Amino acid sequence: MFHPFSITETISIAWHILKRNIATIAVYSLIAFVIVIGAGFVIYDLLNDEILTSIGIVLLLVGISFIFLGFIKLIFQLIDKEFYDFGFNDIVPKVKMLMSYLILLVIVSTLAVIMTNGIKLLGDGIVQSILGICIFLFIQFFFLFYFPICACFIVDDQSGPFESVVQSFSLIKGNFVKYFLLFLLIEGMVLVGSITRIGMIFVVPFVNILLVVAYRKLVYSHLDVDDDITETL
């Protein structure tokens, strides 16, 4: 049957997925954590050449993006495994997905830098301060509010960078208030989890699961079809 988007149901489903697949998610998260920390140590502590360090930082960014997209693919597979089995190849991001994600990330980051530097040309004053705060909030809001949904479209629908932004605005538009409340809840969870490193190790995977489930629920809320997640969990 048709199910409208529900915050309570979204959290319940995400928690169910985490509990049922805790071993798989924990192993993936641990491997990702070790790779990122190890790569970061090599780049920042062992490389003394500026050029090599710069190259290493770029490669680290690509690696983190690859791992993040892989985790999203893993969650989609865990959601759908009621219908079919999946293997390692099914959670490896395709080159197109990685490129679309990186292009979107670079474009948004570049625009943020350009706008931030442009404000500095105005000189010190209240106008510069107000515009600076507005741009900072807008950029942070986009990265934390819309960007995760863009990533889900890139993985699930193999959308391009610009297409994913349009799809994200369209998807959230009908449930903006509910998704915003979920967003505030997620921000609260991250704030609490950031108190300890152990807390973040738990919170980060769960938050990403929550966002993937929210994406799926939002998609189903726009379609007059059976909500497979709700019906099977």
BALOMI-220808 format. One line per field, with one value per residue: residue in three letters; x, y, z of N, C-alpha, C in turn; residue number from 1. Coordinates in nm, 3 decimals. Atoms other than C-alpha are relative to their C-alpha. Layout:
! BALOMI-220808
type = [Ala_...]
n_east = [X_...]
n_north = [Y_...]
n_up = [Z_...]
ca_east = [X_...]
ca_north = [Y_...]
ca_up = [Z_...]
c_east = [X_...]
c_north = [Y_...]
c_up = [Z_...]
seq = [NUM_...]
! end
This chain:
! BALOMI-220808
type = [Met_Phe_His_Pro_Phe_Ser_Ile_Thr_Glu_Thr_Ile_Ser_Ile_Ala_Trp_His_Ile_Leu_Lys_Arg_Asn_Ile_Ala_Thr_Ile_Ala_Val_Tyr_Ser_Leu_Ile_Ala_Phe_Val_Ile_Val_Ile_Gly_Ala_Gly_Phe_Val_Ile_Tyr_Asp_Leu_Leu_Asn_Asp_Glu_Ile_Leu_Thr_Ser_Ile_Gly_Ile_Val_Leu_Leu_Leu_Val_Gly_Ile_Ser_Phe_Ile_Phe_Leu_Gly_Phe_Ile_Lys_Leu_Ile_Phe_Gln_Leu_Ile_Asp_Lys_Glu_Phe_Tyr_Asp_Phe_Gly_Phe_Asn_Asp_Ile_Val_Pro_Lys_Val_Lys_Met_Leu_Met_Ser_Tyr_Leu_Ile_Leu_Leu_Val_Ile_Val_Ser_Thr_Leu_Ala_Val_Ile_Met_Thr_Asn_Gly_Ile_Lys_Leu_Leu_Gly_Asp_Gly_Ile_Val_Gln_Ser_Ile_Leu_Gly_Ile_Cys_Ile_Phe_Leu_Phe_Ile_Gln_Phe_Phe_Phe_Leu_Phe_Tyr_Phe_Pro_Ile_Cys_Ala_Cys_Phe_Ile_Val_Asp_Asp_Gln_Ser_Gly_Pro_Phe_Glu_Ser_Val_Val_Gln_Ser_Phe_Ser_Leu_Ile_Lys_Gly_Asn_Phe_Val_Lys_Tyr_Phe_Leu_Leu_Phe_Leu_Leu_Ile_Glu_Gly_Met_Val_Leu_Val_Gly_Ser_Ile_Thr_Arg_Ile_Gly_Met_Ile_Phe_Val_Val_Pro_Phe_Val_Asn_Ile_Leu_Leu_Val_Val_Ala_Tyr_Arg_Lys_Leu_Val_Tyr_Ser_His_Leu_Asp_Val_Asp_Asp_Asp_Ile_Thr_Glu_Thr_Leu]
n_east = [0.084_-0.073_-0.037_-0.061_-0.127_0.017_-0.127_-0.004_-0.018_-0.134_-0.096_0.022_-0.055_-0.147_-0.048_0.019_-0.105_-0.127_-0.002_0.001_-0.123_-0.103_-0.133_-0.041_-0.022_-0.115_-0.122_-0.023_-0.037_-0.133_-0.097_-0.003_-0.067_-0.143_-0.056_-0.004_-0.097_-0.132_-0.036_-0.022_-0.129_-0.107_-0.003_-0.031_-0.113_-0.115_-0.037_-0.060_0.006_0.129_0.070_0.049_0.106_0.118_0.052_0.054_0.126_0.099_0.029_0.075_0.136_0.062_0.019_0.110_0.122_0.023_0.047_0.133_0.094_0.008_0.086_0.138_0.038_0.017_0.128_0.105_0.001_0.054_0.145_0.063_-0.043_0.118_0.044_-0.109_-0.130_-0.096_-0.139_-0.090_0.005_0.122_-0.017_-0.111_0.053_-0.046_-0.080_0.091_0.050_-0.109_-0.026_0.113_-0.009_-0.116_0.029_0.094_-0.073_-0.095_0.075_0.056_-0.112_-0.057_0.093_-0.011_-0.125_0.016_0.089_-0.066_-0.104_0.065_0.048_-0.114_-0.026_0.089_-0.059_0.059_0.123_0.113_0.049_-0.088_0.026_0.130_-0.011_-0.088_0.079_0.104_-0.064_-0.047_0.116_0.055_-0.091_0.011_0.133_0.003_-0.083_0.055_0.143_0.028_-0.108_0.018_0.101_-0.066_-0.086_0.088_0.043_-0.116_-0.022_0.117_0.056_-0.115_0.023_-0.114_-0.010_0.104_0.128_0.026_0.044_0.139_0.081_0.004_0.093_0.135_0.038_0.020_0.097_0.130_-0.011_-0.110_0.007_-0.033_-0.141_-0.075_0.002_-0.093_-0.132_-0.034_-0.025_-0.131_-0.100_-0.009_-0.070_-0.141_-0.053_-0.016_-0.102_-0.132_-0.059_-0.103_-0.031_0.079_0.134_0.001_-0.012_0.136_0.093_-0.022_0.069_0.145_0.052_0.002_0.110_0.122_0.017_0.035_0.139_0.082_0.006_0.092_0.134_0.044_0.028_0.128_0.109_0.036_0.051_0.119_-0.040_-0.025_-0.122_-0.063_-0.075_0.094_0.071_-0.086_-0.077]
n_north = [-0.119_-0.126_-0.050_-0.133_-0.011_-0.009_-0.007_0.111_0.125_-0.004_0.031_0.140_0.087_-0.015_0.072_0.142_0.037_0.001_0.115_0.125_0.013_-0.069_0.055_-0.047_-0.145_-0.025_0.038_-0.101_-0.126_0.016_0.000_-0.136_-0.083_0.032_-0.049_-0.147_-0.041_0.039_-0.088_-0.133_0.003_0.001_-0.127_-0.116_0.023_0.064_-0.070_-0.130_-0.079_-0.066_0.050_0.133_-0.017_-0.048_0.114_0.093_-0.054_0.022_0.143_0.032_-0.047_0.096_0.125_-0.018_-0.004_0.137_0.075_-0.050_0.051_0.144_0.024_-0.024_0.117_0.111_-0.015_0.033_0.145_0.059_-0.025_0.080_0.140_0.086_0.039_0.067_-0.002_-0.088_0.030_-0.113_-0.089_-0.080_-0.117_-0.080_-0.110_-0.008_-0.118_-0.110_-0.048_-0.070_-0.124_-0.090_-0.047_-0.089_-0.123_-0.079_-0.045_-0.103_-0.118_-0.067_-0.051_-0.113_-0.112_-0.047_-0.077_-0.123_-0.092_-0.044_-0.097_-0.117_-0.083_-0.070_-0.120_-0.106_-0.070_0.027_-0.070_0.084_0.068_0.115_0.098_0.062_0.084_0.112_0.095_0.059_0.093_0.114_0.082_0.059_0.107_0.108_0.058_0.082_0.119_0.091_0.023_0.051_0.080_0.145_0.049_0.000_0.120_0.117_0.002_0.037_0.143_0.080_-0.029_-0.031_-0.135_-0.089_-0.096_-0.103_0.070_0.041_-0.118_-0.025_0.108_-0.015_-0.107_0.049_0.107_-0.052_-0.110_0.035_0.042_-0.082_-0.017_0.127_0.029_-0.096_0.049_0.113_-0.062_-0.052_0.116_0.053_-0.094_0.024_0.127_-0.024_-0.083_0.087_0.099_-0.062_-0.014_0.104_0.063_0.123_-0.041_-0.031_0.127_0.054_-0.097_-0.025_0.101_-0.003_-0.120_0.028_0.095_-0.079_-0.083_0.087_0.043_-0.118_-0.016_0.101_-0.032_-0.117_0.045_0.072_-0.093_-0.070_0.098_0.075_0.140_0.059_-0.040_0.129_-0.002_0.013_0.127_0.117_-0.010]
n_up = [0.000_0.003_-0.131_0.003_-0.071_-0.145_-0.071_-0.097_0.075_0.059_-0.106_-0.038_0.106_-0.002_-0.118_0.029_0.096_-0.074_-0.090_0.075_0.080_-0.078_0.028_0.133_-0.007_-0.087_0.072_0.105_-0.066_-0.058_0.111_0.052_-0.101_0.001_0.126_-0.002_-0.101_0.048_0.111_-0.056_-0.071_0.100_0.072_-0.083_-0.091_0.063_0.123_-0.029_0.121_0.012_0.118_-0.034_-0.100_0.071_0.076_-0.099_-0.050_0.107_0.004_-0.121_0.024_0.092_-0.076_-0.095_0.081_0.044_-0.116_-0.036_0.098_-0.022_-0.117_0.043_0.079_-0.094_-0.069_0.096_0.016_-0.122_0.002_0.105_-0.001_-0.016_0.134_0.071_-0.065_0.065_-0.024_-0.021_0.116_-0.005_-0.087_0.053_0.082_0.138_0.029_0.026_-0.128_-0.068_0.072_-0.022_-0.138_-0.013_0.076_-0.081_-0.118_0.043_0.043_-0.117_-0.079_0.073_-0.015_-0.138_-0.010_0.079_-0.071_-0.123_0.036_0.057_-0.111_-0.059_0.081_-0.044_-0.112_-0.131_-0.027_-0.037_0.119_0.020_-0.106_0.022_0.119_-0.035_-0.079_0.087_0.093_-0.079_-0.037_0.122_0.044_-0.097_0.012_0.121_-0.019_-0.100_0.022_0.134_0.058_-0.019_0.093_0.131_0.004_0.016_0.140_0.080_-0.017_0.026_0.131_0.086_0.050_0.014_-0.111_0.006_-0.006_-0.138_-0.076_0.040_-0.056_-0.146_-0.031_0.032_-0.093_-0.136_0.005_-0.056_-0.141_-0.051_-0.145_-0.064_0.023_-0.079_-0.138_-0.003_0.009_-0.133_-0.085_0.037_-0.051_-0.144_-0.020_0.029_-0.109_-0.117_0.032_0.011_-0.133_-0.009_0.128_0.008_0.039_0.143_0.073_0.008_0.057_0.143_0.082_-0.018_0.069_0.143_0.022_-0.016_0.119_0.112_-0.021_0.024_0.145_0.054_-0.045_0.074_0.136_-0.003_-0.033_0.123_0.096_-0.042_0.006_-0.131_-0.070_-0.026_-0.125_-0.112_0.008_-0.023_-0.123]
ca_east = [0.000_0.103_0.289_0.355_0.694_0.716_1.005_0.921_0.896_1.219_1.411_1.256_1.352_1.707_1.751_1.616_1.863_2.152_2.059_2.000_2.325_2.546_2.835_2.847_2.819_3.076_3.332_3.289_3.310_3.619_3.800_3.707_3.825_4.161_4.218_4.136_4.339_4.633_4.630_4.600_4.899_5.113_5.017_5.049_5.327_5.551_5.541_5.774_5.741_5.465_5.380_5.352_5.144_4.907_4.872_4.816_4.539_4.360_4.389_4.262_3.958_3.890_3.934_3.697_3.438_3.477_3.431_3.130_2.957_3.041_2.872_2.560_2.555_2.595_2.294_2.083_2.184_2.103_1.759_1.691_1.846_1.499_1.452_1.796_2.146_2.439_2.815_3.120_3.096_2.748_2.882_3.172_3.086_3.105_3.342_3.049_2.913_3.248_3.302_2.952_2.997_3.343_3.229_2.938_3.165_3.425_3.165_2.994_3.327_3.460_3.147_3.182_3.543_3.455_3.165_3.368_3.659_3.419_3.274_3.621_3.641_3.358_3.581_3.513_3.166_2.825_2.728_3.031_2.954_2.587_2.663_2.942_2.707_2.434_2.670_2.823_2.481_2.363_2.671_2.652_2.280_2.327_2.610_2.426_2.064_2.062_2.401_2.326_2.012_2.216_2.460_2.172_2.044_2.397_2.423_2.067_1.968_2.318_2.229_2.474_2.590_2.345_2.061_2.099_2.058_1.737_1.604_1.690_1.504_1.203_1.207_1.229_0.990_0.674_0.808_1.037_0.915_0.936_1.279_1.397_1.288_1.476_1.775_1.763_1.743_2.047_2.238_2.154_2.275_2.603_2.648_2.596_2.812_3.096_3.150_3.346_3.521_3.339_3.012_3.103_3.200_2.841_2.664_2.824_2.715_2.367_2.319_2.409_2.171_1.903_1.961_1.946_1.621_1.484_1.570_1.389_1.089_1.072_1.088_0.800_0.600_0.602_0.488_0.155_0.325_0.388_0.641_0.870_1.080_0.783_0.618_0.924_1.082]
ca_north = [0.000_0.365_0.512_0.887_0.998_0.951_1.054_0.795_0.515_0.624_0.611_0.275_0.120_0.261_0.119_-0.218_-0.226_-0.140_-0.410_-0.679_-0.608_-0.481_-0.717_-0.621_-0.249_-0.265_-0.446_-0.201_0.099_-0.038_-0.106_0.241_0.401_0.223_0.312_0.681_0.716_0.526_0.732_1.054_0.956_0.885_1.210_1.449_1.285_1.096_1.302_1.602_1.721_1.978_1.847_1.488_1.606_1.793_1.488_1.274_1.504_1.485_1.107_1.094_1.301_1.063_0.765_0.904_0.975_0.620_0.474_0.695_0.598_0.235_0.259_0.407_0.122_-0.124_0.018_0.001_-0.363_-0.440_-0.281_-0.485_-0.815_-0.943_-0.972_-1.087_-1.171_-0.945_-0.979_-0.758_-0.619_-0.488_-0.242_-0.111_0.236_0.276_0.528_0.740_0.761_0.864_1.126_1.271_1.296_1.454_1.702_1.814_1.837_2.043_2.277_2.352_2.393_2.624_2.839_2.859_2.980_3.233_3.380_3.391_3.569_3.799_3.921_4.017_4.272_4.467_4.569_4.546_4.639_4.514_4.430_4.203_4.033_3.973_3.841_3.624_3.465_3.413_3.249_3.029_2.912_2.853_2.646_2.444_2.392_2.266_2.029_1.885_1.907_1.844_1.689_1.349_1.314_1.412_1.132_0.884_0.983_0.948_0.595_0.469_0.637_0.691_1.060_1.322_1.600_1.867_1.620_1.499_1.853_1.909_1.569_1.642_1.974_1.809_1.513_1.715_1.991_1.806_1.700_1.991_2.041_1.673_1.634_1.950_1.809_1.488_1.704_1.878_1.541_1.419_1.735_1.671_1.312_1.425_1.687_1.430_1.172_1.421_1.433_1.107_0.933_0.611_0.798_0.920_0.567_0.466_0.785_0.834_0.495_0.523_0.877_0.762_0.466_0.708_0.934_0.645_0.519_0.875_0.897_0.572_0.674_1.011_0.841_0.608_0.899_1.054_0.733_0.553_0.216_-0.027_0.091_-0.212_-0.101_-0.067_-0.383_-0.605_-0.473]
ca_up = [0.000_-0.032_0.266_0.314_0.442_0.818_1.043_1.309_1.054_0.885_1.212_1.301_0.965_0.982_1.333_1.217_0.926_1.160_1.413_1.153_0.968_1.248_1.164_0.795_0.868_1.148_0.931_0.643_0.879_1.053_0.725_0.598_0.923_0.912_0.546_0.595_0.915_0.765_0.446_0.646_0.861_0.556_0.383_0.675_0.879_0.637_0.317_0.336_-0.023_-0.081_-0.427_-0.303_-0.008_-0.241_-0.465_-0.158_-0.032_-0.369_-0.372_-0.014_-0.113_-0.402_-0.169_0.093_-0.178_-0.309_0.039_0.109_-0.216_-0.148_0.191_0.033_-0.221_0.066_0.248_-0.067_-0.107_0.256_0.213_-0.101_0.006_0.092_-0.284_-0.403_-0.282_-0.354_-0.377_-0.333_-0.687_-0.609_-0.351_-0.560_-0.698_-1.073_-1.227_-1.345_-0.991_-0.850_-1.121_-1.080_-0.703_-0.731_-0.998_-0.780_-0.476_-0.665_-0.818_-0.488_-0.306_-0.580_-0.570_-0.193_-0.222_-0.495_-0.297_0.024_-0.145_-0.329_-0.001_0.120_-0.165_-0.005_0.280_0.651_0.760_0.860_0.501_0.465_0.797_0.713_0.364_0.505_0.758_0.497_0.249_0.520_0.637_0.279_0.191_0.511_0.464_0.108_0.203_0.501_0.379_0.004_-0.070_0.091_-0.124_-0.431_-0.344_-0.317_-0.663_-0.803_-0.663_-0.697_-1.023_-1.168_-1.207_-1.324_-1.087_-1.207_-1.255_-0.897_-0.762_-0.960_-0.848_-0.484_-0.480_-0.645_-0.405_-0.085_-0.198_-0.100_0.241_0.327_0.683_0.775_0.615_0.789_1.125_1.044_0.951_1.290_1.463_1.270_1.360_1.726_1.699_1.541_1.814_2.089_1.911_1.862_2.237_2.210_1.921_2.005_1.972_1.624_1.516_1.591_1.485_1.141_0.998_1.151_1.017_0.667_0.695_0.811_0.510_0.263_0.416_0.412_0.043_-0.033_0.175_0.000_-0.339_-0.247_-0.105_-0.454_-0.624_-0.609_-0.554_-0.271_-0.016_-0.028_0.269_0.502_0.377_0.425_0.746]
c_east = [0.089_0.026_0.061_0.129_-0.025_0.136_0.016_0.028_0.139_0.106_-0.011_0.062_0.152_0.059_-0.010_0.110_0.135_0.010_0.014_0.130_0.119_0.140_0.054_0.036_0.123_0.131_0.033_0.049_0.141_0.107_0.015_0.077_0.151_0.067_0.017_0.105_0.142_0.048_0.029_0.134_0.117_0.015_0.052_0.124_0.124_0.046_0.052_-0.004_-0.139_-0.081_-0.060_-0.114_-0.130_-0.066_-0.067_-0.135_-0.112_-0.041_-0.080_-0.146_-0.075_-0.030_-0.116_-0.134_-0.038_-0.057_-0.141_-0.106_-0.018_-0.090_-0.146_-0.051_-0.025_-0.135_-0.116_-0.011_-0.058_-0.152_-0.069_0.033_-0.113_-0.042_0.108_0.128_0.092_0.141_0.083_-0.009_-0.121_0.012_0.117_-0.058_0.057_0.076_-0.089_-0.054_0.105_0.026_-0.112_0.005_0.113_-0.024_-0.092_0.071_0.093_-0.073_-0.052_0.111_0.063_-0.088_0.008_0.125_-0.013_-0.088_0.064_0.106_-0.060_-0.049_0.113_0.032_-0.087_0.060_-0.072_-0.126_-0.113_-0.055_0.082_-0.029_-0.131_0.004_0.085_-0.075_-0.103_0.059_0.049_-0.115_-0.058_0.084_-0.010_-0.134_-0.008_0.078_-0.066_-0.145_-0.027_0.105_-0.016_-0.104_0.056_0.085_-0.084_-0.050_0.116_0.024_-0.119_-0.053_0.109_-0.017_0.132_0.000_-0.112_-0.140_-0.036_-0.048_-0.146_-0.092_-0.016_-0.098_-0.144_-0.049_-0.036_-0.113_-0.132_0.002_0.110_0.000_0.041_0.150_0.088_0.004_0.094_0.143_0.044_0.031_0.138_0.112_0.018_0.075_0.150_0.065_0.026_0.113_0.140_0.069_0.111_0.023_-0.081_-0.141_-0.009_0.011_-0.136_-0.094_0.015_-0.064_-0.152_-0.063_-0.009_-0.108_-0.133_-0.028_-0.039_-0.145_-0.094_-0.017_-0.101_-0.145_-0.057_-0.036_-0.136_-0.117_-0.047_-0.062_-0.121_0.028_0.019_0.132_0.070_0.076_-0.093_-0.065_0.087_0.077_-0.090]
c_north = [0.125_0.050_0.139_0.001_0.024_-0.002_-0.119_-0.132_-0.008_-0.037_-0.147_-0.096_0.005_-0.078_-0.151_-0.050_-0.009_-0.123_-0.131_-0.023_0.062_-0.050_0.052_0.148_0.032_-0.032_0.104_0.131_-0.007_0.004_0.141_0.092_-0.022_0.055_0.151_0.050_-0.032_0.090_0.142_0.009_0.007_0.137_0.113_-0.018_-0.056_0.071_0.140_0.094_0.060_-0.053_-0.137_0.007_0.045_-0.112_-0.099_0.045_-0.021_-0.146_-0.043_0.043_-0.096_-0.131_0.009_0.002_-0.141_-0.085_0.040_-0.053_-0.151_-0.034_0.021_-0.118_-0.121_0.008_-0.029_-0.151_-0.069_0.020_-0.098_-0.149_-0.097_-0.058_-0.073_0.009_0.096_-0.041_0.125_0.100_0.092_0.122_0.086_0.110_-0.002_0.131_0.122_0.059_0.084_0.135_0.101_0.061_0.101_0.132_0.091_0.058_0.116_0.129_0.078_0.062_0.122_0.123_0.060_0.088_0.134_0.101_0.054_0.104_0.128_0.095_0.083_0.129_0.118_0.085_-0.030_0.083_-0.095_-0.077_-0.125_-0.110_-0.074_-0.095_-0.124_-0.107_-0.070_-0.104_-0.124_-0.093_-0.070_-0.119_-0.120_-0.071_-0.090_-0.128_-0.101_-0.040_-0.068_-0.097_-0.150_-0.060_-0.002_-0.126_-0.126_-0.011_-0.044_-0.151_-0.082_0.017_0.029_0.137_0.075_0.102_0.104_-0.063_-0.038_0.116_0.031_-0.105_0.015_0.109_-0.045_-0.102_0.055_0.102_-0.034_-0.039_0.081_0.008_-0.127_-0.033_0.096_-0.042_-0.120_0.051_0.054_-0.113_-0.059_0.090_-0.018_-0.127_0.016_0.081_-0.084_-0.102_0.057_0.019_-0.102_-0.061_-0.128_0.033_0.028_-0.128_-0.066_0.093_0.015_-0.108_0.006_0.120_-0.024_-0.101_0.075_0.083_-0.083_-0.045_0.117_0.024_-0.098_0.030_0.120_-0.036_-0.069_0.093_0.079_-0.094_-0.073_-0.149_-0.052_0.050_-0.127_-0.003_-0.026_-0.138_-0.119_0.007_-0.005]
c_up = [0.000_0.142_-0.013_0.080_0.148_0.067_0.094_-0.071_-0.062_0.102_0.040_-0.102_0.000_0.117_-0.022_-0.095_0.071_0.088_-0.076_-0.075_0.070_-0.032_-0.133_0.003_0.083_-0.072_-0.106_0.063_0.057_-0.107_-0.056_0.094_-0.002_-0.126_0.003_0.099_-0.045_-0.112_0.050_0.072_-0.098_-0.065_0.087_0.088_-0.068_-0.127_0.034_-0.121_-0.018_-0.117_0.029_0.101_-0.066_-0.079_0.093_0.053_-0.102_-0.006_0.122_-0.015_-0.092_0.074_0.097_-0.074_-0.046_0.113_0.038_-0.096_0.013_0.118_-0.035_-0.082_0.090_0.069_-0.093_-0.018_0.123_0.008_-0.094_0.008_0.031_-0.135_-0.078_0.081_-0.074_0.038_0.013_-0.115_0.002_0.089_-0.044_-0.089_-0.142_-0.022_-0.022_0.130_0.071_-0.066_0.023_0.140_0.016_-0.073_0.080_0.121_-0.035_-0.038_0.120_0.085_-0.067_0.010_0.140_0.018_-0.073_0.074_0.127_-0.028_-0.057_0.108_0.060_-0.075_0.042_0.110_0.129_0.020_0.029_-0.119_-0.027_0.101_-0.025_-0.120_0.028_0.078_-0.087_-0.095_0.073_0.035_-0.122_-0.045_0.093_-0.013_-0.123_0.020_0.093_-0.029_-0.133_-0.052_0.022_-0.094_-0.142_-0.015_-0.020_-0.144_-0.091_0.006_-0.049_-0.142_-0.104_-0.066_-0.015_0.112_0.001_0.010_0.143_0.086_-0.030_0.062_0.150_0.041_-0.023_0.101_0.137_0.005_0.068_0.146_0.070_0.152_0.072_-0.016_0.080_0.147_0.017_-0.004_0.135_0.097_-0.028_0.052_0.152_0.032_-0.023_0.111_0.124_-0.025_-0.004_0.134_0.020_-0.137_-0.018_-0.044_-0.148_-0.084_-0.015_-0.077_-0.151_-0.087_0.012_-0.071_-0.149_-0.037_0.004_-0.125_-0.122_0.012_-0.026_-0.149_-0.060_0.039_-0.075_-0.144_-0.005_0.030_-0.122_-0.103_0.057_-0.016_0.141_0.056_0.044_0.132_0.117_0.001_0.040_0.131_0.122]
seq = [1_2_3_4_5_6_7_8_9_10_11_12_13_14_15_16_17_18_19_20_21_22_23_24_25_26_27_28_29_30_31_32_33_34_35_36_37_38_39_40_41_42_43_44_45_46_47_48_49_50_51_52_53_54_55_56_57_58_59_60_61_62_63_64_65_66_67_68_69_70_71_72_73_74_75_76_77_78_79_80_81_82_83_84_85_86_87_88_89_90_91_92_93_94_95_96_97_98_99_100_101_102_103_104_105_106_107_108_109_110_111_112_113_114_115_116_117_118_119_120_121_122_123_124_125_126_127_128_129_130_131_132_133_134_135_136_137_138_139_140_141_142_143_144_145_146_147_148_149_150_151_152_153_154_155_156_157_158_159_160_161_162_163_164_165_166_167_168_169_170_171_172_173_174_175_176_177_178_179_180_181_182_183_184_185_186_187_188_189_190_191_192_193_194_195_196_197_198_199_200_201_202_203_204_205_206_207_208_209_210_211_212_213_214_215_216_217_218_219_220_221_222_223_224_225_226_227_228_229_230_231_232_233]
! end
